[in-house]
Amino acid sequence: MSEGNGAPRRYSVSMSQFQKSRLRHLHQQAEDSGRGQRFLIAYREIVRRLQRDPRVFGEALYTLTTLRLEIRQAAIHPIVVDYGVDEDQKVVFIKGFKILD
């Protein structure tokens, strides 16, 4: 879907305070092991992809039909993200993060 000027409409990305705290903790772990910069690069790219093409990025896992959410998982080393996509509202809900070893 595109806006009036032909530019594709971006999705908003939402995450709970718990997930924000978890993300900070994972970043600190990466910093402590000397991988902080790589972590930030991966995180920024994940957010960019979630804003632009969340239904192409990653793999579909299942659909929550009643909520009209497609649950997906994607990875950009060293981060794995689980998220839901609400296509009607153009919102991505972050479900959780994991780190690849």
Secondary structure, DSSP 8 states (H G I E B T S, - for coil): -B-TTS-B---EEE--HHHHHHHHHHHHHHHHTT-HHHHHHHHHHHHHHHHH-TTTSSEEEEEETTTTEEEEEEEETTEEEEEEEETTTTEEEEEEEEE--
